[in-house]
Amino acid sequence: MEKKYRLLWPLSLLVVLLISSTLPNFTSDEDYQTALTDHNKVFSIIPPSSLSFAGESVPLERFYVEEALENELTVNTYWHSSTLLLMKRANRWFPVIEPILEKNGIPEDFKYLAVAESGLKNIVSPAGATGFWQIMKGTGREYGLEINSGIDERYHLEKSTEVACQYLLKAYEKYGNWTLAAASYNAGMSRISKETVRQNESKYYDMNFGTETGRYVYRILALKQILSDPAKYGFHLRNDDLYLPYQTELVKVNATIDDLSGFAKKHGMNYKELKIYNPWLRQAYLPDESRRTYHIKVPKK
């Protein structure tokens, strides 16, 4: 070990010297400041002059609305790595989400709610909300999703999107506008109903909320703006940079599968690919305790 480190030490010193030799030689603080301003350019975001969400106009003439939107535009524009990856994922998943929203009469803008909720990833929140649409276990079961040790359909994008649609339709019927329906997805309908009575208001932009719900709709609006026109906010992606939708077909299954690894190989993929295409399968087997028919995605032939 000692001999090894003796050999590495001169090499690491050489690397440091090479890096140091490439740095400019600043003779004064003024030279350094000039170099900084020449190379490090950060610009303030200009909010749009008009904007709508789900066909509802955003009152940007109110200073607090404009500033709240500008805050979210700035955060998401300059969080480069995260926002760049959102654009890549959106190209894969929006084509799955959009037709389901349309079928259920939900405005297309709600695809950005899924982006705000999960970043279009199957994540689990500290509270246990799961999947792209961050559905709690009780809510999922209430709306008909199967959730047990072997299957969790909150990870099933098509089925969880259907659940999100049913929730949003119910909220829209209750509040009469899509903006409060969106806010209720974050805070819950009981909380929104309580605040509309307490504040004697019926529109999101007229109401005072805590930080999370108070920023929620503005974050959705900012994501809509940036993902709809990336170049305007400094993002330049080629078509080849975007993630492509999966090319799969469905295999109908109506019996227990004891070995999903064997099932995967039979259908031209490995176990990892099977789980990527079907994240709702939570074990190495498919238990058919409910006597249901399942559709498993496999690579398209």
C-alpha positions as a Markdown table, in Angstrom:
| # | Residue | x | y | z |
|---|---|---|---|---|
| 1 | Met | 0.0 | 0.0 | 0.0 |
| 2 | Glu | 2.8 | 2.5 | 0.9 |
| 3 | Lys | 4.6 | 1.9 | -2.4 |
| 4 | Lys | 1.4 | 2.4 | -4.3 |
| 5 | Tyr | 0.8 | 5.8 | -2.6 |
| 6 | Arg | 4.4 | 6.8 | -3.3 |
| 7 | Leu | 3.8 | 6.2 | -7.0 |
| 8 | Leu | 0.5 | 8.2 | -7.0 |
| 9 | Trp | 1.8 | 11.2 | -5.2 |
| 10 | Pro | 4.0 | 12.6 | -8.0 |
| 11 | Leu | 1.2 | 11.9 | -10.5 |
| 12 | Ser | -1.4 | 13.9 | -8.5 |
| 13 | Leu | 1.1 | 16.7 | -8.0 |
| 14 | Leu | 1.6 | 16.8 | -11.8 |
| 15 | Val | -2.1 | 17.0 | -12.4 |
| 16 | Val | -2.4 | 20.0 | -10.0 |
| 17 | Leu | 0.5 | 21.7 | -11.7 |
| 18 | Leu | -1.1 | 21.2 | -15.1 |
| 19 | Ile | -4.4 | 22.6 | -14.0 |
| 20 | Ser | -2.7 | 25.5 | -12.3 |
| 21 | Ser | -0.8 | 26.3 | -15.4 |
| 22 | Thr | -4.0 | 26.7 | -17.4 |
| 23 | Leu | -5.5 | 29.3 | -15.1 |
| 24 | Pro | -5.2 | 33.0 | -16.0 |
| 25 | Asn | -2.6 | 35.0 | -14.0 |
| 26 | Phe | -4.6 | 37.7 | -12.3 |
| 27 | Thr | -2.4 | 40.6 | -11.2 |
| 28 | Ser | -5.1 | 42.5 | -9.3 |
| 29 | Asp | -8.6 | 42.2 | -7.9 |
| 30 | Glu | -9.8 | 44.4 | -10.7 |
| 31 | Asp | -8.5 | 41.9 | -13.3 |
| 32 | Tyr | -10.2 | 39.1 | -11.5 |
| 33 | Gln | -13.5 | 40.9 | -11.3 |
| 34 | Thr | -13.4 | 41.7 | -15.0 |
| 35 | Ala | -12.8 | 38.1 | -15.8 |
| 36 | Leu | -15.7 | 37.1 | -13.6 |
| 37 | Thr | -18.2 | 39.5 | -15.2 |
| 38 | Asp | -17.0 | 38.5 | -18.7 |
| 39 | His | -17.5 | 34.8 | -18.2 |
| 40 | Asn | -20.2 | 34.5 | -15.5 |
| 41 | Lys | -23.4 | 36.0 | -17.0 |
| 42 | Val | -26.7 | 35.6 | -15.1 |
| 43 | Phe | -29.8 | 37.4 | -16.2 |
| 44 | Ser | -33.1 | 38.1 | -14.5 |
| 45 | Ile | -36.1 | 36.3 | -15.9 |
| 46 | Ile | -38.7 | 38.4 | -17.7 |
| 47 | Pro | -42.2 | 37.1 | -16.9 |
| 48 | Pro | -44.6 | 36.7 | -19.8 |
| 49 | Ser | -47.0 | 39.5 | -20.5 |
| 50 | Ser | -49.9 | 37.1 | -20.6 |
| 51 | Leu | -50.5 | 33.5 | -19.4 |
| 52 | Ser | -53.3 | 31.0 | -18.9 |
| 53 | Phe | -53.7 | 27.7 | -17.1 |
| 54 | Ala | -56.3 | 25.3 | -18.4 |
| 55 | Gly | -58.0 | 28.1 | -20.3 |
| 56 | Glu | -58.1 | 30.3 | -17.2 |
| 57 | Ser | -56.3 | 33.7 | -17.4 |
| 58 | Val | -53.5 | 34.4 | -14.9 |
| 59 | Pro | -53.9 | 37.9 | -13.4 |
| 60 | Leu | -50.3 | 39.0 | -14.0 |
| 61 | Glu | -51.3 | 42.6 | -13.5 |
| 62 | Arg | -51.2 | 41.9 | -9.8 |
| 63 | Phe | -47.7 | 42.5 | -8.5 |
| 64 | Tyr | -47.8 | 39.5 | -6.1 |
| 65 | Val | -48.9 | 37.2 | -8.9 |
| 66 | Glu | -46.2 | 38.4 | -11.3 |
| 67 | Glu | -43.5 | 38.1 | -8.5 |
| 68 | Ala | -44.6 | 34.6 | -7.5 |
| 69 | Leu | -44.4 | 33.4 | -11.1 |
| 70 | Glu | -41.0 | 35.1 | -11.6 |
| 71 | Asn | -39.7 | 33.3 | -8.5 |
| 72 | Glu | -40.7 | 29.9 | -9.9 |
| 73 | Leu | -39.4 | 30.7 | -13.4 |
| 74 | Thr | -36.1 | 31.8 | -11.9 |
| 75 | Val | -35.7 | 28.7 | -9.7 |
| 76 | Asn | -36.5 | 26.3 | -12.5 |
| 77 | Thr | -34.6 | 28.1 | -15.2 |
| 78 | Tyr | -31.4 | 28.2 | -13.2 |
| 79 | Trp | -31.7 | 24.7 | -11.7 |
| 80 | His | -30.2 | 23.5 | -15.0 |
| 81 | Ser | -29.6 | 19.8 | -14.5 |
| 82 | Ser | -33.0 | 19.1 | -13.1 |
| 83 | Thr | -34.9 | 21.1 | -15.7 |
| 84 | Leu | -32.9 | 19.7 | -18.5 |
| 85 | Leu | -33.7 | 16.2 | -17.4 |
| 86 | Leu | -37.4 | 17.1 | -17.1 |
| 87 | Met | -37.4 | 18.0 | -20.8 |
| 88 | Lys | -35.8 | 14.7 | -21.7 |
| 89 | Arg | -38.4 | 12.7 | -19.7 |
| 90 | Ala | -41.3 | 14.8 | -21.0 |
| 91 | Asn | -40.7 | 13.6 | -24.5 |
| 92 | Arg | -41.1 | 10.0 | -23.3 |
| 93 | Trp | -44.1 | 10.4 | -21.0 |
| 94 | Phe | -46.3 | 13.2 | -22.3 |
| 95 | Pro | -47.4 | 11.1 | -25.2 |
| 96 | Val | -48.7 | 8.5 | -22.6 |
| 97 | Ile | -50.4 | 11.1 | -20.4 |
| 98 | Glu | -51.9 | 13.5 | -22.9 |
| 99 | Pro | -54.5 | 11.1 | -24.5 |
| 100 | Ile | -55.7 | 10.0 | -21.1 |
| 101 | Leu | -56.3 | 13.6 | -20.0 |
| 102 | Glu | -58.1 | 14.3 | -23.3 |
| 103 | Lys | -60.3 | 11.2 | -22.9 |
| 104 | Asn | -61.4 | 12.3 | -19.5 |
| 105 | Gly | -62.0 | 15.9 | -20.4 |
| 106 | Ile | -59.1 | 17.2 | -18.4 |
| 107 | Pro | -57.2 | 20.2 | -19.9 |
| 108 | Glu | -53.8 | 19.3 | -21.3 |
| 109 | Asp | -52.0 | 21.7 | -19.0 |
| 110 | Phe | -52.4 | 19.2 | -16.2 |
| 111 | Lys | -49.6 | 17.2 | -17.6 |
| 112 | Tyr | -47.4 | 19.8 | -16.0 |
| 113 | Leu | -48.9 | 19.0 | -12.6 |
| 114 | Ala | -47.4 | 15.5 | -12.9 |
| 115 | Val | -44.0 | 17.2 | -13.6 |
| 116 | Ala | -44.4 | 19.3 | -10.5 |
| 117 | Glu | -45.4 | 16.3 | -8.4 |
| 118 | Ser | -42.7 | 13.9 | -9.3 |
| 119 | Gly | -40.4 | 15.1 | -12.0 |
| 120 | Leu | -42.0 | 12.3 | -14.1 |
| 121 | Lys | -40.3 | 9.7 | -12.0 |
| 122 | Asn | -41.7 | 6.9 | -9.8 |
| 123 | Ile | -40.8 | 8.4 | -6.5 |
| 124 | Val | -42.1 | 7.9 | -3.0 |
| 125 | Ser | -42.6 | 10.9 | -0.7 |
| 126 | Pro | -41.8 | 10.8 | 3.0 |
| 127 | Ala | -45.6 | 10.7 | 3.5 |
| 128 | Gly | -45.9 | 7.6 | 1.3 |
| 129 | Ala | -47.3 | 9.3 | -1.8 |
| 130 | Thr | -46.2 | 7.2 | -4.7 |
| 131 | Gly | -45.6 | 7.3 | -8.5 |
| 132 | Phe | -45.8 | 10.0 | -11.1 |
| 133 | Trp | -49.0 | 11.4 | -9.7 |
| 134 | Gln | -48.0 | 10.9 | -6.0 |
| 135 | Ile | -51.1 | 9.0 | -4.9 |
| 136 | Met | -51.5 | 7.9 | -1.3 |
| 137 | Lys | -52.4 | 4.3 | -0.6 |
| 138 | Gly | -55.9 | 5.1 | 0.7 |
| 139 | Thr | -56.7 | 7.3 | -2.2 |
| 140 | Gly | -55.4 | 4.7 | -4.7 |
| 141 | Arg | -57.6 | 2.0 | -3.2 |
| 142 | Glu | -60.6 | 4.3 | -3.0 |
| 143 | Tyr | -60.3 | 4.9 | -6.8 |
| 144 | Gly | -59.9 | 1.2 | -7.6 |
| 145 | Leu | -56.1 | 0.7 | -7.8 |
| 146 | Glu | -54.7 | -2.7 | -6.6 |
| 147 | Ile | -52.1 | -2.1 | -3.9 |
| 148 | Asn | -50.6 | -5.1 | -2.1 |
| 149 | Ser | -47.2 | -6.7 | -1.4 |
| 150 | Gly | -46.9 | -7.9 | -5.0 |
| 151 | Ile | -48.7 | -5.3 | -7.0 |
| 152 | Asp | -48.9 | -1.5 | -6.7 |
| 153 | Glu | -50.8 | 0.1 | -9.5 |
| 154 | Arg | -49.8 | 3.6 | -8.3 |
| 155 | Tyr | -46.6 | 2.8 | -10.3 |
| 156 | His | -48.8 | 2.0 | -13.4 |
| 157 | Leu | -48.7 | 5.3 | -15.3 |
| 158 | Glu | -51.9 | 4.7 | -17.4 |
| 159 | Lys | -54.0 | 3.6 | -14.4 |
| 160 | Ser | -52.6 | 6.2 | -12.0 |
| 161 | Thr | -53.3 | 8.9 | -14.6 |
| 162 | Glu | -56.9 | 7.7 | -14.7 |
| 163 | Val | -57.1 | 8.1 | -11.0 |
| 164 | Ala | -55.7 | 11.6 | -11.1 |
| 165 | Cys | -58.3 | 12.5 | -13.7 |
| 166 | Gln | -61.1 | 11.3 | -11.6 |
| 167 | Tyr | -59.9 | 13.3 | -8.6 |
| 168 | Leu | -59.5 | 16.4 | -10.7 |
| 169 | Leu | -62.9 | 16.1 | -12.2 |
| 170 | Lys | -64.4 | 15.8 | -8.7 |
| 171 | Ala | -62.5 | 18.8 | -7.6 |
| 172 | Tyr | -63.5 | 20.9 | -10.6 |
| 173 | Glu | -67.1 | 20.0 | -10.0 |
| 174 | Lys | -66.7 | 21.2 | -6.4 |
| 175 | Tyr | -64.9 | 24.5 | -7.0 |
| 176 | Gly | -65.9 | 25.5 | -10.5 |
| 177 | Asn | -62.4 | 26.3 | -11.7 |
| 178 | Trp | -59.3 | 24.3 | -12.7 |
| 179 | Thr | -56.9 | 26.4 | -10.7 |
| 180 | Leu | -58.4 | 25.5 | -7.3 |
| 181 | Ala | -58.8 | 21.9 | -8.5 |
| 182 | Ala | -55.0 | 21.9 | -9.1 |
| 183 | Ala | -54.3 | 23.5 | -5.7 |
| 184 | Ser | -56.5 | 20.8 | -4.1 |
| 185 | Tyr | -54.3 | 18.1 | -5.6 |
| 186 | Asn | -51.6 | 19.5 | -3.3 |
| 187 | Ala | -53.5 | 20.5 | -0.2 |
| 188 | Gly | -56.5 | 18.2 | -0.4 |
| 189 | Met | -60.1 | 19.2 | -1.0 |
| 190 | Ser | -61.0 | 19.5 | 2.7 |
| 191 | Arg | -58.3 | 22.1 | 3.2 |
| 192 | Ile | -59.2 | 24.1 | 0.1 |
| 193 | Ser | -62.9 | 24.0 | 1.1 |
| 194 | Lys | -62.0 | 25.2 | 4.6 |
| 195 | Glu | -59.9 | 28.1 | 3.3 |
| 196 | Thr | -62.6 | 29.2 | 0.7 |
| 197 | Val | -65.0 | 29.6 | 3.6 |
| 198 | Arg | -62.6 | 31.2 | 6.0 |
| 199 | Gln | -61.2 | 33.7 | 3.5 |
| 200 | Asn | -64.6 | 34.1 | 1.6 |
| 201 | Glu | -62.8 | 33.7 | -1.7 |
| 202 | Ser | -63.3 | 31.3 | -4.6 |
| 203 | Lys | -60.2 | 31.8 | -6.7 |
| 204 | Tyr | -56.6 | 30.6 | -6.1 |
| 205 | Tyr | -55.0 | 33.9 | -6.9 |
| 206 | Asp | -57.2 | 35.7 | -4.4 |
| 207 | Met | -56.3 | 33.4 | -1.5 |
| 208 | Asn | -53.5 | 33.1 | 1.1 |
| 209 | Phe | -52.0 | 29.7 | 1.5 |
| 210 | Gly | -48.9 | 28.3 | 3.3 |
| 211 | Thr | -45.6 | 28.1 | 1.4 |
| 212 | Glu | -46.1 | 24.8 | -0.4 |
| 213 | Thr | -49.7 | 25.3 | -1.7 |
| 214 | Gly | -49.0 | 29.0 | -2.2 |
| 215 | Arg | -46.1 | 28.1 | -4.6 |
| 216 | Tyr | -47.8 | 25.1 | -6.2 |
| 217 | Val | -49.8 | 26.5 | -9.1 |
| 218 | Tyr | -47.0 | 29.0 | -9.9 |
| 219 | Arg | -44.5 | 26.1 | -10.2 |
| 220 | Ile | -46.9 | 24.4 | -12.6 |
| 221 | Leu | -47.2 | 27.6 | -14.6 |
| 222 | Ala | -43.4 | 28.0 | -14.7 |
| 223 | Leu | -42.9 | 24.4 | -15.8 |
| 224 | Lys | -45.4 | 24.9 | -18.6 |
| 225 | Gln | -43.6 | 28.1 | -19.7 |
| 226 | Ile | -40.1 | 26.6 | -19.8 |
| 227 | Leu | -41.0 | 23.2 | -21.2 |
| 228 | Ser | -43.2 | 24.7 | -23.9 |
| 229 | Asp | -40.4 | 27.1 | -25.1 |
| 230 | Pro | -37.1 | 25.8 | -23.8 |
| 231 | Ala | -34.9 | 28.0 | -26.0 |
| 232 | Lys | -36.5 | 31.2 | -24.6 |
| 233 | Tyr | -35.0 | 30.2 | -21.2 |
| 234 | Gly | -31.6 | 29.1 | -22.5 |
| 235 | Phe | -32.2 | 25.4 | -23.0 |
| 236 | His | -31.1 | 24.0 | -26.3 |
| 237 | Leu | -31.7 | 20.3 | -26.9 |
| 238 | Arg | -31.4 | 18.3 | -30.1 |
| 239 | Asn | -34.0 | 15.7 | -31.0 |
| 240 | Asp | -31.4 | 13.0 | -30.3 |
| 241 | Asp | -31.0 | 14.3 | -26.8 |
| 242 | Leu | -34.6 | 13.5 | -25.8 |
| 243 | Tyr | -35.7 | 10.2 | -24.3 |
| 244 | Leu | -37.9 | 8.2 | -26.7 |
| 245 | Pro | -41.2 | 6.6 | -25.7 |
| 246 | Tyr | -40.9 | 2.9 | -25.0 |
| 247 | Gln | -41.9 | 0.6 | -27.9 |
| 248 | Thr | -43.9 | -2.1 | -26.2 |
| 249 | Glu | -46.9 | -4.3 | -26.7 |
| 250 | Leu | -49.2 | -6.0 | -24.2 |
| 251 | Val | -49.3 | -9.6 | -23.1 |
| 252 | Lys | -52.5 | -10.6 | -21.3 |
| 253 | Val | -52.1 | -12.7 | -18.2 |
| 254 | Asn | -54.8 | -14.1 | -16.0 |
| 255 | Ala | -52.9 | -16.5 | -13.8 |
| 256 | Thr | -50.1 | -16.4 | -11.2 |
| 257 | Ile | -46.6 | -16.1 | -12.7 |
| 258 | Asp | -44.1 | -17.7 | -10.2 |
| 259 | Asp | -41.0 | -16.7 | -12.1 |
| 260 | Leu | -41.0 | -13.2 | -13.7 |
| 261 | Ser | -37.4 | -13.6 | -14.8 |
| 262 | Gly | -38.3 | -16.6 | -16.9 |
| 263 | Phe | -41.3 | -14.8 | -18.2 |
| 264 | Ala | -39.1 | -11.9 | -19.2 |
| 265 | Lys | -36.6 | -14.1 | -21.1 |
| 266 | Lys | -39.5 | -15.8 | -22.9 |
| 267 | His | -40.6 | -12.4 | -24.2 |
| 268 | Gly | -37.2 | -11.2 | -25.4 |
| 269 | Met | -36.0 | -9.1 | -22.5 |
| 270 | Asn | -34.2 | -9.4 | -19.2 |
| 271 | Tyr | -35.7 | -9.0 | -15.7 |
| 272 | Lys | -34.4 | -5.4 | -15.4 |
| 273 | Glu | -36.2 | -4.4 | -18.6 |
| 274 | Leu | -39.4 | -6.1 | -17.4 |
| 275 | Lys | -39.3 | -4.0 | -14.3 |
| 276 | Ile | -38.6 | -0.8 | -16.2 |
| 277 | Tyr | -41.6 | -1.4 | -18.5 |
| 278 | Asn | -43.8 | -2.6 | -15.6 |
| 279 | Pro | -42.8 | -0.9 | -12.4 |
| 280 | Trp | -46.2 | -1.9 | -10.8 |
| 281 | Leu | -44.9 | -5.4 | -10.5 |
| 282 | Arg | -43.3 | -5.2 | -7.0 |
| 283 | Gln | -42.0 | -8.8 | -6.6 |
| 284 | Ala | -40.1 | -11.4 | -8.6 |
| 285 | Tyr | -43.5 | -13.1 | -9.2 |
| 286 | Leu | -47.0 | -12.0 | -10.1 |
| 287 | Pro | -49.6 | -13.0 | -7.5 |
| 288 | Asp | -53.0 | -13.3 | -9.0 |
| 289 | Glu | -54.9 | -13.4 | -5.7 |
| 290 | Ser | -57.6 | -11.1 | -7.0 |
| 291 | Arg | -58.3 | -13.3 | -10.0 |
| 292 | Arg | -57.9 | -10.3 | -12.3 |
| 293 | Thr | -56.6 | -10.1 | -15.8 |
| 294 | Tyr | -53.3 | -8.1 | -16.2 |
| 295 | His | -51.6 | -6.7 | -19.2 |
| 296 | Ile | -47.8 | -6.8 | -19.0 |
| 297 | Lys | -45.7 | -4.7 | -21.4 |
| 298 | Val | -43.1 | -6.5 | -23.4 |
| 299 | Pro | -40.8 | -5.2 | -26.2 |
| 300 | Lys | -42.7 | -4.7 | -29.5 |
| 301 | Lys | -41.7 | -7.3 | -32.0 |
